Amino acid sequence: MQHENFKLHLAGSIIDLNINIHVFFLLSLRALAVMLRTQYVSPIENKMNVLSTLPSLMIVDDDPLIREGLAVTFGNHFKVHQAGSRAAAIDLLRKLPSPPQLALIDLGLPPFPHRPDEGFHLIAELLAHSPKIKIFVLSGQDDQSNARHARALGAIDFIAKPCAPEKIKKYLDDALKVQDSEPGNKDQDDHLLGLVGQSPAIQALRSQIVMYAAIPFPVLIEGESGCGKELVAAAIQKLASNPDSPYKVLNCAAIPPTLIEPTLFGYSKGAFTGATNAQSGFFEEASDGTLFLDEIGEMPLELQTKLLRVLENGEYQRVGETTTRKSRARIIAATNRNLRDTVRAGTFRSDLYYRLNVFSISVPPLRELGPDKLVLLNHFRAYYAQQIKQKPFELLPDALQCWEQYSFPGNTRELRNIIIRLTTKYPGKTVDKMQLQDEFDPLETSAYPQGGASSESIKQQLQQGNFSLDHHLREQEGQYIAAAVELAAGNISEAAKLLGINRTTLHSRMDAHEKLNA
């Protein structure tokens, strides 16, 4: 009996031991699995993690082979997004969670691949969506007037096809250095509010900012593209009585019209396809802070009524809800349009205009700032030379005079880009008048003598060799045609009247230029 008990006890011990070993084995496997999950990253996950830390690059070209080639070439260095047309690029831009830091775009895009118009429009639209994006034009339309006009619109530089990939990579890397070091609010001099210059117009602008910052009423900021309206809005928030309160920014031109309402007011779960959860809007998130509505002139007419209601009594509703909510946010709006004209045209509500225009600030264009052009030159020349770690360039007296005479149609944005290019091309060197004029917009003639080029400058061009009078005249003709078409908003008959020629002649000359640029 004792022997049987011993066998049972021994068998039980073995079973217990087996169970313990089995449990220990399972626990070890579980621990190993946890350890592997925390330490092992699959190649796909690893690639995703790497991509999330890379700077983003948008490539816009109608040739899929070029797009794919560039994407493969730069895929290890940038998170690449591709588009084949201006419309596709804007659609992609609106779907991305954040705008790309860099863009490589072709000028000749559908539906007019042999003309630069689509590319020019895309430059303006990209900068309207994200003023900080650094744009390079990579194009086979190697026309100096196209290159200079693209730069005047806000592109950093023009790269002619074909170009070695390592050279393009150098352009992109240098632009990232500049972008990473560009001053934000934290770098602004408090007493200057981040506004460089001492002209009467700038001093008056600072006084207005100080005056309106403490008053919790709407402010409408008007001014041309590139003159710094967003900087003025940020300065108002900085000087407000509650500067640490939320500051939300919505660019009305940067997102599809159908998404502006849910972005502003929020939405309930199931309000529309894809609304899997309720989401607060900018009015709610701004709380008692500031909501900055940039490019307010682009807001759809049907949504203007709802914005007016918020301005009048602070009330709004989330999309898909009937519950009325209250907003205490202060509204600052900005536009590069003449809203009075849009009111007369019936595309902007007059009552909304007057509610927004309780206080207005007009940001002066650079051409009206006189000596501040030199102040800005000295400021940004020293700044970018330090950031790029290059010696600053110097302008010769004739170039300095040219700088003062130029009207900078792209305003401060254009001025900064010109300085960045000159710092990169001529580090520690002197820049003469002709080298400087190469950076200016060819459609903007105020930098040149009214009677045309001087005798001396013509002699210099001829002495350089490889001069072609036919090419020079064709280029000038193309500039005048482009300017007339732009002034006439694409109406060929009106453009022909501006040029003093008939419509048929203008068509034939445009066709001739298109063939030459093909």
C-alpha positions as CSV (number, residue, x, y, z in Angstrom):
1,M,0.0,0.0,0.0
2,Q,2.8,2.4,0.9
3,H,4.5,1.4,-2.3
4,E,1.4,2.3,-4.3
5,N,1.1,5.6,-2.4
6,F,4.7,6.4,-3.2
7,K,4.1,5.7,-6.9
8,L,1.0,7.9,-6.9
9,H,2.9,10.7,-5.1
10,L,5.8,10.3,-7.5
11,A,3.5,10.4,-10.5
12,G,1.7,13.5,-9.1
13,S,5.1,15.2,-8.6
14,I,6.1,14.4,-12.2
15,I,2.7,15.7,-13.4
16,D,3.1,18.9,-11.3
17,L,6.6,19.2,-12.6
18,N,5.4,18.8,-16.2
19,I,2.7,21.3,-15.7
20,N,5.1,23.8,-14.1
21,I,7.5,23.2,-17.0
22,H,4.7,23.7,-19.5
23,V,3.5,26.9,-17.7
24,F,7.0,28.2,-17.5
25,F,7.4,27.4,-21.2
26,L,4.2,29.2,-22.1
27,L,5.2,32.2,-19.9
28,S,8.6,32.3,-21.5
29,L,7.0,32.2,-25.0
30,R,4.7,35.0,-24.0
31,A,7.6,37.1,-22.6
32,L,9.6,36.3,-25.7
33,A,6.8,37.4,-27.9
34,V,6.4,40.7,-25.9
35,M,10.1,41.2,-26.1
36,L,10.1,40.5,-29.9
37,R,7.2,42.9,-30.4
38,T,8.9,45.7,-28.6
39,Q,12.4,45.1,-30.1
40,Y,11.7,43.6,-33.5
41,V,10.6,45.9,-36.3
42,S,9.6,44.5,-39.6
43,P,11.2,45.9,-42.8
44,I,7.9,47.5,-43.7
45,E,7.5,49.0,-40.2
46,N,11.1,50.2,-40.3
47,K,10.7,51.9,-43.7
48,M,7.5,53.6,-42.4
49,N,9.4,54.8,-39.3
50,V,12.2,56.2,-41.5
51,L,9.8,57.9,-43.9
52,S,8.0,59.6,-41.0
53,T,11.2,61.4,-40.1
54,L,12.3,62.4,-43.6
55,P,11.6,65.8,-45.0
56,S,8.7,65.8,-47.5
57,L,9.0,66.6,-51.2
58,M,6.3,67.1,-53.8
59,I,7.2,66.3,-57.4
60,V,4.9,67.7,-60.1
61,D,5.6,66.7,-63.7
62,D,3.4,65.5,-66.5
63,D,6.0,62.9,-67.6
64,P,5.5,59.8,-65.4
65,L,9.0,58.5,-66.2
66,I,10.6,61.7,-64.9
67,R,8.4,61.6,-61.7
68,E,9.2,57.9,-61.0
69,G,12.9,58.5,-61.8
70,L,13.1,61.4,-59.3
71,A,11.1,59.5,-56.7
72,V,13.5,56.5,-56.9
73,T,16.5,58.8,-56.9
74,F,15.4,60.8,-53.8
75,G,13.3,58.1,-52.1
76,N,16.0,57.4,-49.5
77,H,16.3,61.1,-48.6
78,F,12.8,62.5,-48.8
79,K,9.2,61.4,-48.3
80,V,8.1,61.8,-51.9
81,H,4.6,62.7,-53.2
82,Q,3.8,62.8,-56.9
83,A,1.4,64.6,-59.1
84,G,1.0,64.9,-62.9
85,S,-0.9,68.1,-63.2
86,R,-1.7,71.4,-61.4
87,A,-5.1,70.1,-60.4
88,A,-3.7,66.8,-59.1
89,A,-1.1,68.6,-57.1
90,I,-3.7,70.9,-55.4
91,D,-5.9,67.8,-54.7
92,L,-2.9,66.0,-53.2
93,L,-1.9,69.0,-51.2
94,R,-5.3,69.2,-49.6
95,K,-5.3,65.5,-48.7
96,L,-1.9,65.5,-47.0
97,P,-2.0,65.9,-43.2
98,S,0.7,68.6,-43.5
99,P,2.1,70.5,-46.5
100,P,5.4,69.3,-48.0
101,Q,8.5,71.2,-47.1
102,L,9.9,71.2,-50.6
103,A,8.5,71.1,-54.1
104,L,10.0,70.3,-57.5
105,I,7.6,71.4,-60.3
106,D,7.6,71.6,-64.0
107,L,6.2,74.7,-65.7
108,G,4.7,73.0,-68.7
109,L,1.8,71.1,-67.3
110,P,-1.5,69.9,-68.7
111,P,-3.7,71.1,-70.4
112,F,-1.0,73.4,-71.9
113,P,2.2,71.5,-71.6
114,H,4.1,73.8,-74.0
115,R,3.3,77.0,-72.1
116,P,4.4,78.0,-68.6
117,D,1.0,79.3,-67.4
118,E,0.0,76.3,-65.4
119,G,3.3,76.1,-63.6
120,F,3.1,79.8,-62.8
121,H,-0.4,79.4,-61.3
122,L,0.8,76.4,-59.3
123,I,3.6,78.3,-57.7
124,A,1.1,80.9,-56.5
125,E,-1.3,78.3,-55.2
126,L,1.4,76.3,-53.4
127,L,2.5,79.4,-51.5
128,A,-1.1,80.4,-50.8
129,H,-1.5,77.0,-49.2
130,S,1.8,77.0,-47.3
131,P,3.9,80.2,-47.4
132,K,6.9,78.4,-46.0
133,I,7.2,75.8,-48.8
134,K,10.4,76.0,-50.8
135,I,9.7,75.6,-54.5
136,F,12.1,74.8,-57.3
137,V,11.2,74.9,-60.9
138,L,12.6,71.9,-62.8
139,S,11.7,72.5,-66.4
140,G,12.8,72.0,-70.0
141,Q,11.4,75.4,-70.8
142,D,14.8,77.0,-70.2
143,D,13.7,80.5,-71.1
144,Q,15.4,83.2,-68.9
145,S,12.2,85.2,-68.8
146,N,10.3,82.2,-67.5
147,A,13.0,81.5,-64.9
148,R,13.0,85.0,-63.6
149,H,9.2,85.3,-63.5
150,A,8.9,82.0,-61.6
151,R,11.4,83.3,-59.1
152,A,9.4,86.6,-58.8
153,L,6.3,84.6,-58.0
154,G,8.1,82.9,-55.1
155,A,10.1,80.0,-56.4
156,I,13.5,79.7,-54.8
157,D,15.3,78.9,-58.1
158,F,15.0,77.5,-61.6
159,I,16.7,74.3,-62.5
160,A,17.0,73.6,-66.2
161,K,16.5,70.0,-67.5
162,P,18.6,67.9,-67.7
163,C,20.3,68.3,-64.3
164,A,22.5,65.9,-62.4
165,P,20.6,64.4,-59.4
166,E,23.4,65.3,-57.0
167,K,23.0,68.9,-58.0
168,I,19.3,68.9,-57.4
169,K,19.9,67.2,-54.1
170,K,22.3,70.0,-53.1
171,Y,19.6,72.6,-54.0
172,L,17.0,70.8,-51.9
173,D,19.4,70.3,-48.9
174,D,20.4,74.0,-48.9
175,A,16.7,75.0,-49.0
176,L,16.0,72.8,-46.0
177,K,18.8,74.5,-44.1
178,V,17.3,77.9,-44.8
179,Q,13.8,76.7,-43.9
180,D,14.9,75.1,-40.6
181,S,16.6,78.3,-39.6
182,E,14.0,80.8,-40.7
183,P,12.9,83.1,-37.8
184,G,9.6,82.4,-36.1
185,N,7.8,84.3,-33.4
186,K,10.4,83.1,-30.8
187,D,13.1,85.0,-32.7
188,Q,11.2,88.2,-33.1
189,D,12.5,91.4,-31.4
190,D,9.6,92.3,-29.0
191,H,9.7,96.1,-29.7
192,L,9.8,95.5,-33.4
193,L,7.1,92.8,-33.4
194,G,9.2,90.9,-36.0
195,L,8.6,93.7,-38.6
196,V,12.0,94.8,-40.1
197,G,12.2,98.5,-41.1
198,Q,11.9,102.0,-39.8
199,S,9.9,103.7,-42.6
200,P,6.9,105.8,-41.5
201,A,4.6,103.1,-43.0
202,I,6.1,100.3,-40.9
203,Q,6.1,102.5,-37.8
204,A,2.4,103.2,-38.4
205,L,1.8,99.5,-38.9
206,R,3.4,98.7,-35.5
207,S,1.3,101.4,-33.8
208,Q,-1.9,99.9,-35.3
209,I,-0.9,96.4,-34.1
210,V,-0.3,97.6,-30.5
211,M,-3.6,99.5,-30.6
212,Y,-5.8,96.7,-31.9
213,A,-4.1,93.9,-30.0
214,A,-5.8,94.8,-26.7
215,I,-9.3,95.1,-28.2
216,P,-11.3,91.8,-28.5
217,F,-13.0,92.8,-31.8
218,P,-12.4,91.4,-35.3
219,V,-9.5,92.8,-37.4
220,L,-9.3,92.6,-41.2
221,I,-5.8,92.6,-42.6
222,E,-5.5,93.5,-46.2
223,G,-2.4,93.4,-48.4
224,E,-0.7,91.9,-51.5
225,S,0.7,88.4,-51.5
226,G,4.0,88.1,-49.8
227,C,3.8,91.3,-47.8
228,G,3.6,89.6,-44.4
229,K,-0.1,89.5,-43.4
230,E,0.3,86.3,-41.3
231,L,3.2,88.0,-39.5
232,V,0.9,90.9,-38.5
233,A,-1.8,88.4,-37.3
234,A,0.8,86.6,-35.1
235,A,2.0,89.9,-33.7
236,I,-1.6,90.9,-32.7
237,Q,-2.0,87.5,-30.9
238,K,1.4,88.0,-29.2
239,L,0.4,91.3,-27.8
240,A,-3.1,90.3,-26.8
241,S,-4.2,90.3,-23.2
242,N,-4.0,86.5,-23.2
243,P,-1.0,85.7,-25.5
244,D,-0.8,82.1,-24.2
245,S,-4.3,81.3,-25.3
246,P,-4.9,79.0,-28.3
247,Y,-4.1,80.5,-31.7
248,K,-5.6,78.6,-34.6
249,V,-4.9,79.3,-38.3
250,L,-7.1,78.3,-41.3
251,N,-6.1,79.1,-44.8
252,C,-9.4,79.2,-46.7
253,A,-7.7,78.7,-50.0
254,A,-5.8,75.6,-48.8
255,I,-8.6,73.1,-48.3
256,P,-11.5,72.1,-50.4
257,P,-14.6,74.3,-49.9
258,T,-16.6,71.3,-48.7
259,L,-14.2,70.7,-45.8
260,I,-14.1,74.3,-44.6
261,E,-17.3,74.0,-42.6
262,P,-16.4,70.8,-40.7
263,T,-12.9,72.2,-40.1
264,L,-14.3,75.4,-38.6
265,F,-17.3,74.1,-36.7
266,G,-16.5,70.4,-36.1
267,Y,-18.9,67.5,-36.8
268,S,-20.8,64.7,-35.1
269,K,-20.2,61.0,-35.6
270,G,-21.8,59.8,-38.8
271,A,-22.4,63.4,-40.1
272,F,-20.9,62.4,-43.5
273,T,-19.0,59.5,-45.0
274,G,-15.7,59.0,-43.1
275,A,-16.9,60.7,-39.9
276,T,-16.4,57.7,-37.7
277,N,-16.0,59.8,-34.6
278,A,-17.2,63.2,-33.4
279,Q,-14.6,66.0,-33.9
280,S,-14.3,69.5,-32.5
281,G,-13.7,72.4,-34.9
282,F,-11.4,75.3,-34.9
283,F,-13.9,77.6,-33.2
284,E,-14.2,75.2,-30.3
285,E,-10.4,74.5,-30.1
286,A,-9.6,78.3,-30.2
287,S,-11.7,78.6,-27.0
288,D,-11.1,82.2,-25.7
289,G,-8.1,82.7,-28.0
290,T,-7.7,83.7,-31.6
291,L,-8.9,82.2,-34.9
292,F,-6.9,83.5,-37.9
293,L,-8.8,83.1,-41.2
294,D,-6.3,83.6,-44.0
295,E,-7.5,84.2,-47.6
296,I,-11.0,84.9,-46.3
297,G,-12.0,86.1,-49.8
298,E,-11.9,82.4,-50.9
299,M,-14.6,81.3,-48.4
300,P,-17.7,79.9,-50.2
301,L,-20.7,82.2,-50.3
302,E,-23.0,79.7,-48.6
303,L,-20.6,79.3,-45.7
304,Q,-20.3,83.1,-45.1
305,T,-23.8,83.2,-43.6
306,K,-22.7,80.7,-40.8
307,L,-19.6,82.7,-40.1
308,L,-21.6,85.9,-39.9
309,R,-23.8,84.2,-37.2
310,V,-20.7,83.4,-35.1
311,L,-19.5,87.0,-35.4
312,E,-22.9,88.4,-34.4
313,N,-23.8,86.2,-31.4
314,G,-21.0,83.6,-31.0
315,E,-23.4,80.8,-31.9
316,Y,-22.6,77.8,-34.2
317,Q,-23.5,74.1,-34.6
318,R,-21.3,71.2,-35.4
319,V,-22.1,69.6,-38.8
320,G,-24.7,66.9,-38.2
321,E,-25.8,68.4,-34.8
322,T,-28.7,70.6,-33.7
323,T,-27.1,71.6,-30.4
324,T,-26.1,75.2,-30.4
325,R,-22.6,75.9,-29.1
326,K,-20.9,79.2,-28.1
327,S,-17.6,80.6,-29.3
328,R,-15.6,83.2,-27.5
329,A,-12.7,83.3,-30.0
330,R,-11.5,86.5,-31.5
331,I,-11.5,86.6,-35.3
332,I,-8.6,87.9,-37.4
333,A,-9.1,87.7,-41.1
334,A,-6.7,88.4,-44.0
335,T,-7.0,88.7,-47.8
336,N,-5.0,89.7,-50.8
337,R,-8.2,90.6,-52.6
338,N,-10.1,93.9,-52.6
339,L,-13.1,92.7,-50.7
340,R,-15.1,95.8,-51.7
341,D,-14.8,94.6,-55.3
342,T,-16.0,91.1,-54.4
343,V,-18.9,92.6,-52.5
344,R,-19.9,94.5,-55.6
345,A,-19.4,91.4,-57.7
346,G,-21.8,89.5,-55.4
347,T,-19.2,86.9,-54.3
348,F,-18.8,88.2,-50.8
349,R,-21.5,89.2,-48.4
350,S,-21.6,92.9,-47.6
351,D,-22.8,92.3,-44.0
352,L,-20.0,89.9,-43.4
353,Y,-17.5,92.4,-44.8
354,Y,-18.7,95.1,-42.4
355,R,-18.6,92.7,-39.4
356,L,-15.0,91.7,-40.2
357,N,-14.0,95.2,-40.9
358,V,-14.5,96.6,-37.4
359,F,-10.8,97.4,-37.4
360,S,-8.7,97.2,-40.6
361,I,-4.9,97.1,-41.2
362,S,-3.5,97.6,-44.6
363,V,0.0,96.1,-44.9
364,P,2.0,98.2,-47.3
365,P,3.7,96.6,-50.3
366,L,7.5,96.7,-50.4
367,R,7.6,99.2,-53.2
368,E,6.1,101.8,-50.8
369,L,8.7,101.3,-48.1
370,G,11.5,103.4,-49.6
371,P,14.7,103.0,-47.7
372,D,13.4,99.9,-45.9
373,K,14.5,98.0,-49.0
374,L,18.1,98.5,-47.9
375,V,17.3,97.8,-44.3
376,L,15.7,94.5,-45.3
377,L,18.7,93.8,-47.6
378,N,21.2,94.2,-44.8
379,H,19.0,92.2,-42.3
380,F,18.4,89.2,-44.5
381,R,21.8,89.2,-46.1
382,A,23.5,88.9,-42.7
383,Y,20.9,86.4,-41.5
384,Y,21.0,83.9,-44.4
385,A,24.8,84.2,-44.7
386,Q,25.1,83.1,-41.1
387,Q,22.5,80.3,-41.5
388,I,24.0,78.9,-44.7
389,K,27.5,79.4,-43.2
390,Q,28.7,81.5,-46.1
391,K,30.2,85.0,-46.3
392,P,27.7,87.7,-47.3
393,F,27.7,89.1,-50.9
394,E,28.1,92.8,-51.6
395,L,26.3,94.9,-54.2
396,L,28.3,97.2,-56.4
397,P,27.0,100.8,-56.4
398,D,25.2,100.4,-59.7
399,A,23.5,97.2,-58.4
400,L,22.6,98.9,-55.2
401,Q,20.9,101.7,-57.1
402,C,19.1,99.0,-59.2
403,W,18.0,97.4,-55.9
404,E,16.5,100.6,-54.7
405,Q,14.6,101.2,-58.0
406,Y,13.1,97.7,-58.3
407,S,9.5,97.5,-57.1
408,F,9.6,93.8,-55.8
409,P,6.1,92.7,-57.1
410,G,6.4,89.6,-54.9
411,N,7.1,91.8,-51.9
412,T,9.2,90.6,-48.9
413,R,8.9,86.9,-50.0
414,E,10.5,87.8,-53.3
415,L,13.2,89.9,-51.6
416,R,14.1,87.1,-49.3
417,N,14.3,84.5,-52.1
418,I,16.6,86.8,-54.1
419,I,18.9,87.2,-51.1
420,I,19.0,83.5,-50.6
421,R,20.0,82.9,-54.2
422,L,22.6,85.6,-54.2
423,T,24.1,84.3,-51.0
424,T,24.3,80.8,-52.6
425,K,25.7,81.9,-55.9
426,Y,28.1,84.7,-54.8
427,P,29.3,83.9,-51.3
428,G,31.8,86.6,-50.2
429,K,31.8,88.1,-53.7
430,T,30.6,91.4,-55.3
431,V,27.4,91.4,-57.4
432,D,27.1,93.8,-60.3
433,K,24.0,95.3,-61.9
434,M,23.5,92.7,-64.6
435,Q,24.0,89.8,-62.2
436,L,21.3,91.3,-59.9
437,Q,18.9,92.0,-62.8
438,D,19.1,88.3,-63.7
439,E,17.2,87.7,-60.5
440,F,14.4,90.2,-61.1
441,D,11.1,89.6,-62.8
442,P,11.4,90.4,-66.5
443,L,7.7,91.6,-66.6
444,E,8.6,94.2,-64.0
445,T,10.4,97.1,-65.8
446,S,10.7,99.6,-63.0
447,A,14.2,98.5,-62.2
448,Y,15.3,99.5,-65.7
449,P,15.5,103.0,-67.3
450,Q,12.2,104.0,-68.8
451,G,13.7,104.4,-72.3
452,G,14.9,100.8,-72.3
453,A,18.4,99.5,-71.7
454,S,21.2,102.0,-71.5
455,S,23.9,102.2,-74.2
456,E,26.5,100.9,-71.8
457,S,24.5,97.9,-70.8
458,I,23.9,97.0,-74.4
459,K,27.6,97.3,-75.1
460,Q,28.3,94.9,-72.2
461,Q,25.8,92.4,-73.5
462,L,27.4,92.5,-77.0
463,Q,30.9,92.2,-75.7
464,Q,30.0,89.0,-73.7
465,G,29.5,87.2,-77.1
466,N,26.8,84.7,-78.2
467,F,24.3,87.5,-78.5
468,S,21.3,86.9,-80.8
469,L,19.2,89.9,-81.7
470,D,16.4,87.6,-82.9
471,H,16.3,85.7,-79.7
472,H,16.4,88.9,-77.7
473,L,13.5,90.4,-79.6
474,R,11.5,87.2,-79.4
475,E,12.0,87.1,-75.7
476,Q,10.8,90.7,-75.3
477,E,7.8,90.0,-77.5
478,G,7.0,86.9,-75.4
479,Q,7.1,89.0,-72.2
480,Y,4.7,91.6,-73.5
481,I,2.3,88.9,-74.8
482,A,2.4,87.1,-71.4
483,A,1.8,90.4,-69.5
484,A,-1.1,91.3,-71.8
485,V,-2.8,87.9,-71.5
486,E,-2.4,88.1,-67.7
487,L,-3.9,91.6,-67.6
488,A,-6.8,90.4,-69.7
489,A,-7.4,87.4,-67.5
490,G,-6.8,85.0,-70.5
491,N,-9.2,86.9,-72.9
492,I,-7.3,86.9,-76.1
493,S,-9.4,89.6,-77.8
494,E,-8.8,91.9,-74.8
495,A,-5.1,91.1,-74.8
496,A,-4.8,91.9,-78.5
497,K,-6.4,95.3,-77.9
498,L,-3.8,96.0,-75.1
499,L,-1.0,95.1,-77.6
500,G,-2.5,97.1,-80.4
501,I,-2.7,94.2,-82.8
502,N,-5.6,92.1,-84.1
503,R,-6.7,88.8,-82.5
504,T,-5.5,86.7,-85.4
505,T,-2.0,88.2,-85.3
506,L,-1.8,87.5,-81.5
507,H,-2.9,83.9,-82.0
508,S,-0.2,83.3,-84.7
509,R,2.5,84.9,-82.5
510,M,1.5,82.8,-79.5
511,D,1.6,79.7,-81.6
512,A,5.0,80.7,-82.9
513,H,6.3,81.1,-79.3
514,E,4.7,77.8,-78.3
515,K,6.6,76.0,-81.1
516,L,9.9,77.6,-80.1
517,N,9.5,76.6,-76.5
518,A,8.4,73.0,-77.4
